[in-house]
Amino acid sequence: MTAGGSGDAKASGEDLLIARLFEPIATHPGALGLKDDAALLSVPPGHELVLTKDALVAGVHFFADDPPEAIARKAMRVNLSDLAAKGAEPLGVLLAFAIPPEMDAAALTAFARGIGADASLYGAPLLGGDTVRTPGPFIVSITAFGVVPAGQMVRRATAKPDQAIVVSGTIGDAALGLALRLDPSRAGFAGLGEKAASFLKERYLLPRPRLALARALRGRASGAMDVSDGLVGDLTKMLAASGVAGEIEVDRVPLSPAARAAIKAEPALIETALTGGDDYEILAVMPDEELDAFTTFATAAGIGVSVIGRTQAGQGLTVRASNGAAMTFARGSFSHF
């Protein structure tokens, strides 16, 4: 995303777009006013870079008619969620997006406004990127940069046995929000009030990256990741990467009042909540002696945390239903492949 340097045939239209929409929000010195072919970023002494990248595609990760500002914020937040789970604090982002024919000037303005709003809210300044045209669909890709004190990044492959399995916030809201948008006449949603339905839809549209927990994870969690593809599937991935087993109890998984109401009306929706994804909550494993301090930190930040189970020696994940029976799922998590 540079104003110039990409060839005269492309430069005039792209330069005008960048100058109008993105230069005003790229105020970090390292962005170089978006006038160069690259950004310049300094890493604080004694720290290491943490890098992550996610791409979002219309019709896959969001609805094509979602508000452009919300699409921008979702793209920002899914990447910032990865940084949070690693114990990292944001340094900045690079943005690339492909503009389809139906995206007009007003939509682009709203999209840029969303990027700028979250860049300011989360301290993740826009540093550069690229813009292209496409016949469709709309595609957004963000690379996020963060820092951690050297040697303190929290990995997913280092969880230890005989420790607590902890999750932040509530699980299943976004997956239920998506299911609601796809089929509002389902039994679980037919009786939901407007407030509960709006809450579930918003949780799908606007994730809440738990950056406030990043510092608390460092030195406390033996392993962590964010829940993007579903609690069951992502926990299974972390346990497998770490070479340990785990067991969780469904009754201990935190659910919002809206999710509880939907599941009560249609019990089969519990599988959607546990495996559907888009939660963007923190999933961590930590020693019992760290739980009080972590919980105190989270409470001060206004974020709930719940212990949902334990790790153990062995392999695999067991999910216990209310009656103690092991649950099975048609699909453990969302997958593109």
Secondary structure, DSSP 8 states (H G I E B T S, - for coil): --SSSS-HHHHHHHHHHIIIIIGGG--SGGGGGG-SSS------TTEEEEEEEEEEEBTTTB-TTS-HHHHHHHHHHHHHHHHHHTT-EEEEEEEEEEE-TT--HHHHHHHHHHHHHHHHHTT--EEEEEEEE-SS--EEEEEEEEEEETT----STT--SS-EEEEES-SSHHHHHHHHHH-TTSHHHHT--HHHHHHHHHHHHS----GGGHHHHTTT-SEEEE-SS-HHHHHHHHHHHHT-EEEEEGGGS---HHHHHHHHH-TTHHHHHHHS-----EEEEE-GGGHHHHHHHHHHTT--EEEEEEEESSSEEEEE-TTS-B---S-SS----
